[in-house]
């Protein structure tokens, strides 16, 4: 059995907008969210740490004080929303209602305008998940993005990728799974130190 800790980066300077490959920074609040998790992380030892190469994930790793070897992996970068990067859903729905409907209905064949095709995103999620299964370490930390984490949860739980919206993944919090050879068990969602 492996225990997988999926950490979503802290809050960024853009909220309630589609932010995929835009290389934005953590906000001050986002840094505080991650600093609050340092005692939680200190209770664990992670032989393998995977991290998205995007700045908000690298800053998350740095704020946690994880200075040992980290594997930066392009496969767990957020999806490329193309021309929709930085826009709200309302803005997208007003400017591209036909494309929004296509996104809802087309499944993996949909491609964000000027961005990434969902089938390609699913392929890299599957490929990365296979690498996690093959890793020898019993405990793995993955620092990534909301969309990536939700899709990895679906993959590890043997759910359709269409189920990704069933999981709310908060910034600066951990999603935890026990991973077995034939599937996974979700043991924690939005875990970590709760800031009040």
Helices and strands as residue ranges (DSSP letters): E 2-8, H 28-35, H 38-42, E 48-51, H 55-64, E 71-72, G 74-76, G 82-84, H 89-95, H 97-106, G 107-109, H 118-134, E 139-144, H 146-156, G 161-166, E 174-180, E 183-191
